Amino acid sequence: MIRYVGVGVIAKWFDVSPGTVTKWQSRYAESHPTPAHDAEIEPDGTKGWLPEREAEWRTWADGRPGRGAGGGRPPRA
């Protein structure tokens, strides 16, 4: 049997909520997409990833734009 992990497990890898992982998927869809899923469960389309792809997710996270990306507001003169 092939086992997959969902956003709940991915969230645990990063110590964030599953909602945060879902936000990452939509927020970075164009500029820095999350790793593509390996399976889609019917009828609701739940996505799953192979557990051994954790390293790929961590590499993705290391390259994601963080807080303050773009320089933020310039300091007062």
Biopython code that builds the backbone (N, CA, C, O; Angstrom):
import numpy as np
from Bio.PDB.StructureBuilder import StructureBuilder

atoms = [
    (1, "MET", "N", (0.837, -1.176, 0.000)),
    (1, "MET", "CA", (0.000, 0.000, 0.000)),
    (1, "MET", "C", (0.888, 1.248, 0.000)),
    (1, "MET", "O", (1.869, 1.322, 0.740)),
    (2, "ILE", "N", (0.540, 2.202, -0.819)),
    (2, "ILE", "CA", (1.263, 3.475, -0.867)),
    (2, "ILE", "C", (0.600, 4.427, 0.129)),
    (2, "ILE", "O", (-0.621, 4.585, 0.137)),
    (3, "ARG", "N", (1.410, 5.047, 0.953)),
    (3, "ARG", "CA", (0.888, 6.009, 1.928)),
    (3, "ARG", "C", (1.334, 7.412, 1.530)),
    (3, "ARG", "O", (2.466, 7.633, 1.098)),
    (4, "TYR", "N", (0.420, 8.335, 1.688)),
    (4, "TYR", "CA", (0.678, 9.738, 1.378)),
    (4, "TYR", "C", (0.443, 10.572, 2.622)),
    (4, "TYR", "O", (-0.255, 10.150, 3.544)),
    (5, "VAL", "N", (1.029, 11.759, 2.641)),
    (5, "VAL", "CA", (0.770, 12.711, 3.725)),
    (5, "VAL", "C", (0.028, 13.907, 3.139)),
    (5, "VAL", "O", (0.175, 14.239, 1.963)),
    (6, "GLY", "N", (-0.764, 14.536, 3.981)),
    (6, "GLY", "CA", (-1.514, 15.707, 3.569)),
    (6, "GLY", "C", (-0.959, 16.963, 4.214)),
    (6, "GLY", "O", (0.109, 16.936, 4.827)),
    (7, "VAL", "N", (-1.679, 18.056, 4.077)),
    (7, "VAL", "CA", (-1.204, 19.332, 4.613)),
    (7, "VAL", "C", (-1.031, 19.292, 6.127)),
    (7, "VAL", "O", (-0.212, 20.036, 6.667)),
    (8, "GLY", "N", (-1.781, 18.444, 6.823)),
    (8, "GLY", "CA", (-1.638, 18.341, 8.276)),
    (8, "GLY", "C", (-0.251, 17.866, 8.682)),
    (8, "GLY", "O", (0.340, 18.407, 9.616)),
    (9, "VAL", "N", (0.269, 16.867, 7.993)),
    (9, "VAL", "CA", (1.614, 16.356, 8.291)),
    (9, "VAL", "C", (2.665, 17.370, 7.850)),
    (9, "VAL", "O", (3.638, 17.608, 8.566)),
    (10, "ILE", "N", (2.476, 17.960, 6.687)),
    (10, "ILE", "CA", (3.425, 18.975, 6.211)),
    (10, "ILE", "C", (3.479, 20.128, 7.206)),
    (10, "ILE", "O", (4.555, 20.659, 7.480)),
    (11, "ALA", "N", (2.337, 20.515, 7.744)),
    (11, "ALA", "CA", (2.290, 21.575, 8.752)),
    (11, "ALA", "C", (3.124, 21.191, 9.976)),
    (11, "ALA", "O", (3.827, 22.034, 10.533)),
    (12, "LYS", "N", (3.052, 19.933, 10.395)),
    (12, "LYS", "CA", (3.846, 19.485, 11.551)),
    (12, "LYS", "C", (5.341, 19.561, 11.263)),
    (12, "LYS", "O", (6.127, 19.873, 12.158)),
    (13, "TRP", "N", (5.745, 19.278, 10.013)),
    (13, "TRP", "CA", (7.159, 19.381, 9.668)),
    (13, "TRP", "C", (7.700, 20.779, 9.941)),
    (13, "TRP", "O", (8.861, 20.942, 10.315)),
    (14, "PHE", "N", (6.844, 21.794, 9.750)),
    (14, "PHE", "CA", (7.279, 23.185, 9.885)),
    (14, "PHE", "C", (6.751, 23.863, 11.142)),
    (14, "PHE", "O", (6.994, 25.050, 11.359)),
    (15, "ASP", "N", (6.031, 23.112, 11.970)),
    (15, "ASP", "CA", (5.449, 23.647, 13.200)),
    (15, "ASP", "C", (4.544, 24.856, 12.917)),
    (15, "ASP", "O", (4.618, 25.891, 13.580)),
    (16, "VAL", "N", (3.691, 24.677, 11.904)),
    (16, "VAL", "CA", (2.697, 25.693, 11.549)),
    (16, "VAL", "C", (1.335, 25.001, 11.463)),
    (16, "VAL", "O", (1.248, 23.779, 11.579)),
    (17, "SER", "N", (0.284, 25.778, 11.262)),
    (17, "SER", "CA", (-1.052, 25.193, 11.126)),
    (17, "SER", "C", (-1.267, 24.690, 9.695)),
    (17, "SER", "O", (-0.611, 25.164, 8.767)),
    (18, "PRO", "N", (-2.180, 23.735, 9.514)),
    (18, "PRO", "CA", (-2.507, 23.297, 8.157)),
    (18, "PRO", "C", (-2.987, 24.460, 7.281)),
    (18, "PRO", "O", (-2.750, 24.468, 6.073)),
    (19, "GLY", "N", (-3.652, 25.428, 7.884)),
    (19, "GLY", "CA", (-4.098, 26.602, 7.134)),
    (19, "GLY", "C", (-2.940, 27.390, 6.551)),
    (19, "GLY", "O", (-3.058, 27.966, 5.470)),
    (20, "THR", "N", (-1.824, 27.417, 7.260)),
    (20, "THR", "CA", (-0.638, 28.114, 6.756)),
    (20, "THR", "C", (-0.107, 27.421, 5.504)),
    (20, "THR", "O", (0.267, 28.084, 4.537)),
    (21, "VAL", "N", (-0.074, 26.095, 5.519)),
    (21, "VAL", "CA", (0.394, 25.352, 4.340)),
    (21, "VAL", "C", (-0.533, 25.634, 3.152)),
    (21, "VAL", "O", (-0.073, 25.829, 2.027)),
    (22, "THR", "N", (-1.822, 25.653, 3.414)),
    (22, "THR", "CA", (-2.787, 25.956, 2.356)),
    (22, "THR", "C", (-2.567, 27.368, 1.817)),
    (22, "THR", "O", (-2.651, 27.588, 0.608)),
    (23, "LYS", "N", (-2.285, 28.324, 2.700)),
    (23, "LYS", "CA", (-1.991, 29.699, 2.257)),
    (23, "LYS", "C", (-0.734, 29.729, 1.401)),
    (23, "LYS", "O", (-0.689, 30.427, 0.388)),
    (24, "TRP", "N", (0.283, 28.979, 1.799)),
    (24, "TRP", "CA", (1.509, 28.923, 0.998)),
    (24, "TRP", "C", (1.187, 28.450, -0.407)),
    (24, "TRP", "O", (1.697, 28.996, -1.385)),
    (25, "GLN", "N", (0.337, 27.431, -0.506)),
    (25, "GLN", "CA", (0.008, 26.878, -1.814)),
    (25, "GLN", "C", (-0.643, 27.925, -2.716)),
    (25, "GLN", "O", (-0.356, 27.968, -3.912)),
    (26, "SER", "N", (-1.501, 28.755, -2.169)),
    (26, "SER", "CA", (-2.153, 29.768, -3.009)),
    (26, "SER", "C", (-1.276, 31.012, -3.164)),
    (26, "SER", "O", (-1.187, 31.571, -4.257)),
    (27, "ARG", "N", (-0.632, 31.448, -2.089)),
    (27, "ARG", "CA", (0.166, 32.675, -2.123)),
    (27, "ARG", "C", (1.345, 32.574, -3.085)),
    (27, "ARG", "O", (1.662, 33.538, -3.783)),
    (28, "TYR", "N", (1.992, 31.418, -3.124)),
    (28, "TYR", "CA", (3.190, 31.269, -3.933)),
    (28, "TYR", "C", (2.956, 30.471, -5.214)),
    (28, "TYR", "O", (3.914, 30.037, -5.854)),
    (29, "ALA", "N", (1.716, 30.276, -5.587)),
    (29, "ALA", "CA", (1.382, 29.463, -6.766)),
    (29, "ALA", "C", (2.079, 29.947, -8.029)),
    (29, "ALA", "O", (2.507, 29.133, -8.847)),
    (30, "GLU", "N", (2.197, 31.239, -8.197)),
    (30, "GLU", "CA", (2.813, 31.796, -9.407)),
    (30, "GLU", "C", (4.325, 31.987, -9.252)),
    (30, "GLU", "O", (5.097, 31.592, -10.125)),
    (31, "SER", "N", (4.738, 32.590, -8.142)),
    (31, "SER", "CA", (6.131, 33.002, -8.005)),
    (31, "SER", "C", (7.071, 31.921, -7.478)),
    (31, "SER", "O", (8.240, 31.888, -7.861)),
    (32, "HIS", "N", (6.585, 31.040, -6.609)),
    (32, "HIS", "CA", (7.441, 30.038, -5.971)),
    (32, "HIS", "C", (6.562, 28.856, -5.554)),
    (32, "HIS", "O", (6.345, 28.636, -4.362)),
    (33, "PRO", "N", (6.048, 28.082, -6.547)),
    (33, "PRO", "CA", (5.079, 27.034, -6.240)),
    (33, "PRO", "C", (5.612, 25.955, -5.297)),
    (33, "PRO", "O", (6.779, 25.569, -5.359)),
    (34, "THR", "N", (4.737, 25.488, -4.436)),
    (34, "THR", "CA", (5.080, 24.379, -3.545)),
    (34, "THR", "C", (5.283, 23.115, -4.384)),
    (34, "THR", "O", (4.833, 23.056, -5.528)),
    (35, "PRO", "N", (5.955, 22.106, -3.825)),
    (35, "PRO", "CA", (6.124, 20.860, -4.570)),
    (35, "PRO", "C", (4.778, 20.287, -5.034)),
    (35, "PRO", "O", (3.803, 20.272, -4.282)),
    (36, "ALA", "N", (4.747, 19.827, -6.258)),
    (36, "ALA", "CA", (3.514, 19.266, -6.831)),
    (36, "ALA", "C", (3.107, 18.009, -6.059)),
    (36, "ALA", "O", (3.957, 17.237, -5.616)),
    (37, "HIS", "N", (1.820, 17.821, -5.909)),
    (37, "HIS", "CA", (1.314, 16.659, -5.182)),
    (37, "HIS", "C", (1.512, 15.379, -5.998)),
    (37, "HIS", "O", (1.638, 15.412, -7.222)),
    (38, "ASP", "N", (1.534, 14.250, -5.283)),
    (38, "ASP", "CA", (1.719, 12.937, -5.909)),
    (38, "ASP", "C", (0.397, 12.218, -6.130)),
    (38, "ASP", "O", (0.311, 11.311, -6.958)),
    (39, "ALA", "N", (-0.628, 12.617, -5.397)),
    (39, "ALA", "CA", (-1.927, 11.945, -5.502)),
    (39, "ALA", "C", (-3.037, 12.943, -5.203)),
    (39, "ALA", "O", (-2.843, 13.936, -4.501)),
    (40, "GLU", "N", (-4.192, 12.649, -5.752)),
    (40, "GLU", "CA", (-5.392, 13.442, -5.485)),
    (40, "GLU", "C", (-6.502, 12.454, -5.155)),
    (40, "GLU", "O", (-6.790, 11.542, -5.929)),
    (41, "ILE", "N", (-7.117, 12.649, -3.995)),
    (41, "ILE", "CA", (-8.128, 11.718, -3.515)),
    (41, "ILE", "C", (-9.510, 12.232, -3.887)),
    (41, "ILE", "O", (-9.859, 13.381, -3.614)),
    (42, "GLU", "N", (-10.283, 11.366, -4.513)),
    (42, "GLU", "CA", (-11.651, 11.714, -4.891)),
    (42, "GLU", "C", (-12.576, 11.405, -3.726)),
    (42, "GLU", "O", (-12.226, 10.535, -2.928)),
    (43, "PRO", "N", (-13.699, 12.030, -3.567)),
    (43, "PRO", "CA", (-14.331, 12.948, -4.509)),
    (43, "PRO", "C", (-13.979, 14.414, -4.262)),
    (43, "PRO", "O", (-14.347, 15.269, -5.068)),
    (44, "ASP", "N", (-13.271, 14.732, -3.165)),
    (44, "ASP", "CA", (-13.074, 16.147, -2.831)),
    (44, "ASP", "C", (-11.765, 16.744, -3.331)),
    (44, "ASP", "O", (-11.549, 17.947, -3.179)),
    (45, "GLY", "N", (-10.888, 15.941, -3.924)),
    (45, "GLY", "CA", (-9.654, 16.479, -4.487)),
    (45, "GLY", "C", (-8.551, 16.715, -3.470)),
    (45, "GLY", "O", (-7.609, 17.456, -3.750)),
    (46, "THR", "N", (-8.646, 16.098, -2.285)),
    (46, "THR", "CA", (-7.597, 16.234, -1.286)),
    (46, "THR", "C", (-6.271, 15.804, -1.893)),
    (46, "THR", "O", (-6.191, 14.770, -2.556)),
    (47, "LYS", "N", (-5.224, 16.604, -1.665)),
    (47, "LYS", "CA", (-3.922, 16.317, -2.254)),
    (47, "LYS", "C", (-3.033, 15.576, -1.256)),
    (47, "LYS", "O", (-3.132, 15.779, -0.046)),
    (48, "GLY", "N", (-2.165, 14.714, -1.784)),
    (48, "GLY", "CA", (-1.246, 13.965, -0.953)),
    (48, "GLY", "C", (0.144, 13.926, -1.552)),
    (48, "GLY", "O", (0.310, 13.973, -2.771)),
    (49, "TRP", "N", (1.142, 13.839, -0.683)),
    (49, "TRP", "CA", (2.541, 13.773, -1.084)),
    (49, "TRP", "C", (3.172, 12.546, -0.456)),
    (49, "TRP", "O", (2.776, 12.126, 0.631)),
    (50, "LEU", "N", (4.140, 11.978, -1.126)),
    (50, "LEU", "CA", (4.879, 10.869, -0.552)),
    (50, "LEU", "C", (5.703, 11.399, 0.634)),
    (50, "LEU", "O", (6.311, 12.464, 0.528)),
    (51, "PRO", "N", (5.731, 10.675, 1.752)),
    (51, "PRO", "CA", (6.439, 11.168, 2.937)),
    (51, "PRO", "C", (7.923, 11.426, 2.700)),
    (51, "PRO", "O", (8.513, 12.301, 3.334)),
    (52, "GLU", "N", (8.526, 10.666, 1.790)),
    (52, "GLU", "CA", (9.962, 10.856, 1.548)),
    (52, "GLU", "C", (10.280, 12.169, 0.828)),
    (52, "GLU", "O", (11.449, 12.473, 0.593)),
    (53, "ARG", "N", (9.274, 12.933, 0.483)),
    (53, "ARG", "CA", (9.504, 14.229, -0.171)),
    (53, "ARG", "C", (9.644, 15.378, 0.829)),
    (53, "ARG", "O", (9.634, 16.546, 0.438)),
    (54, "GLU", "N", (9.774, 15.051, 2.113)),
    (54, "GLU", "CA", (9.950, 16.088, 3.131)),
    (54, "GLU", "C", (11.144, 16.989, 2.815)),
    (54, "GLU", "O", (11.059, 18.207, 2.974)),
    (55, "ALA", "N", (12.248, 16.403, 2.373)),
    (55, "ALA", "CA", (13.445, 17.195, 2.051)),
    (55, "ALA", "C", (13.145, 18.196, 0.938)),
    (55, "ALA", "O", (13.633, 19.325, 0.967)),
    (56, "GLU", "N", (12.352, 17.786, -0.031)),
    (56, "GLU", "CA", (11.980, 18.695, -1.122)),
    (56, "GLU", "C", (11.163, 19.871, -0.595)),
    (56, "GLU", "O", (11.352, 21.011, -1.019)),
    (57, "TRP", "N", (10.246, 19.577, 0.343)),
    (57, "TRP", "CA", (9.459, 20.655, 0.959)),
    (57, "TRP", "C", (10.368, 21.597, 1.742)),
    (57, "TRP", "O", (10.171, 22.811, 1.708)),
    (58, "ARG", "N", (11.355, 21.058, 2.442)),
    (58, "ARG", "CA", (12.260, 21.916, 3.228)),
    (58, "ARG", "C", (13.114, 22.798, 2.306)),
    (58, "ARG", "O", (13.365, 23.961, 2.620)),
    (59, "THR", "N", (13.552, 22.255, 1.187)),
    (59, "THR", "CA", (14.295, 23.050, 0.212)),
    (59, "THR", "C", (13.402, 24.167, -0.321)),
    (59, "THR", "O", (13.841, 25.308, -0.465)),
    (60, "TRP", "N", (12.142, 23.830, -0.613)),
    (60, "TRP", "CA", (11.191, 24.848, -1.074)),
    (60, "TRP", "C", (11.064, 25.952, -0.025)),
    (60, "TRP", "O", (11.125, 27.136, -0.357)),
    (61, "ALA", "N", (10.889, 25.568, 1.238)),
    (61, "ALA", "CA", (10.691, 26.547, 2.312)),
    (61, "ALA", "C", (11.920, 27.440, 2.485)),
    (61, "ALA", "O", (11.787, 28.636, 2.745)),
    (62, "ASP", "N", (13.108, 26.865, 2.342)),
    (62, "ASP", "CA", (14.339, 27.652, 2.471)),
    (62, "ASP", "C", (14.442, 28.728, 1.395)),
    (62, "ASP", "O", (15.072, 29.762, 1.617)),
    (63, "GLY", "N", (13.834, 28.499, 0.237)),
    (63, "GLY", "CA", (13.911, 29.458, -0.856)),
    (63, "GLY", "C", (12.720, 30.390, -0.965)),
    (63, "GLY", "O", (12.666, 31.244, -1.851)),
    (64, "ARG", "N", (11.755, 30.222, -0.052)),
    (64, "ARG", "CA", (10.534, 31.042, -0.147)),
    (64, "ARG", "C", (10.804, 32.443, 0.372)),
    (64, "ARG", "O", (11.524, 32.626, 1.353)),
    (65, "PRO", "N", (10.215, 33.436, -0.301)),
    (65, "PRO", "CA", (10.376, 34.801, 0.192)),
    (65, "PRO", "C", (9.836, 34.903, 1.610)),
    (65, "PRO", "O", (8.745, 34.416, 1.906)),
    (66, "GLY", "N", (10.589, 35.526, 2.462)),
    (66, "GLY", "CA", (10.179, 35.632, 3.861)),
    (66, "GLY", "C", (9.612, 36.989, 4.192)),
    (66, "GLY", "O", (9.411, 37.840, 3.326)),
    (67, "ARG", "N", (9.365, 37.158, 5.446)),
    (67, "ARG", "CA", (8.860, 38.421, 5.958)),
    (67, "ARG", "C", (9.842, 39.537, 5.597)),
    (67, "ARG", "O", (11.046, 39.405, 5.817)),
    (68, "GLY", "N", (9.334, 40.609, 5.056)),
    (68, "GLY", "CA", (10.178, 41.727, 4.689)),
    (68, "GLY", "C", (10.840, 41.587, 3.341)),
    (68, "GLY", "O", (11.665, 42.426, 2.979)),
    (69, "ALA", "N", (10.509, 40.551, 2.579)),
    (69, "ALA", "CA", (11.091, 40.406, 1.251)),
    (69, "ALA", "C", (10.738, 41.636, 0.428)),
    (69, "ALA", "O", (9.599, 42.104, 0.462)),
    (70, "GLY", "N", (11.690, 42.150, -0.296)),
    (70, "GLY", "CA", (11.441, 43.346, -1.083)),
    (70, "GLY", "C", (11.903, 44.608, -0.370)),
    (70, "GLY", "O", (11.772, 45.710, -0.904)),
    (71, "GLY", "N", (12.436, 44.454, 0.821)),
    (71, "GLY", "CA", (13.007, 45.606, 1.506)),
    (71, "GLY", "C", (12.083, 46.302, 2.477)),
    (71, "GLY", "O", (12.556, 46.963, 3.402)),
    (72, "GLY", "N", (10.778, 46.175, 2.297)),
    (72, "GLY", "CA", (9.849, 46.825, 3.217)),
    (72, "GLY", "C", (9.852, 48.338, 3.062)),
    (72, "GLY", "O", (10.384, 48.876, 2.091)),
    (73, "ARG", "N", (9.269, 48.995, 4.006)),
    (73, "ARG", "CA", (9.172, 50.450, 4.006)),
    (73, "ARG", "C", (10.534, 51.055, 4.305)),
    (73, "ARG", "O", (11.217, 50.602, 5.223)),
    (74, "PRO", "N", (10.948, 52.077, 3.545)),
    (74, "PRO", "CA", (12.260, 52.684, 3.815)),
    (74, "PRO", "C", (12.260, 53.405, 5.166)),
    (74, "PRO", "O", (11.225, 53.905, 5.607)),
    (75, "PRO", "N", (13.426, 53.455, 5.821)),
    (75, "PRO", "CA", (13.504, 54.132, 7.113)),
    (75, "PRO", "C", (13.304, 55.640, 6.976)),
    (75, "PRO", "O", (13.577, 56.226, 5.928)),
    (76, "ARG", "N", (12.832, 56.241, 8.036)),
    (76, "ARG", "CA", (12.664, 57.712, 8.034)),
    (76, "ARG", "C", (14.023, 58.391, 7.964)),
    (76, "ARG", "O", (14.999, 57.932, 8.557)),
    (77, "ALA", "N", (14.063, 59.473, 7.240)),
    (77, "ALA", "CA", (15.328, 60.205, 7.095)),
    (77, "ALA", "C", (15.607, 61.054, 8.300)),
    (77, "ALA", "O", (16.629, 61.739, 8.350)),
]
sb = StructureBuilder()
sb.init_structure("model")
sb.init_model(0)
sb.init_chain("A")
sb.init_seg("    ")
for serial, (resi, resn, name, xyz) in enumerate(atoms, 1):
    if name == "N":
        sb.init_residue(resn, " ", resi, " ")
    sb.init_atom(name, np.array(xyz, "f"), 0.0, 1.0, " ", f" {name:<3s}", serial, name[0])
structure = sb.get_structure()
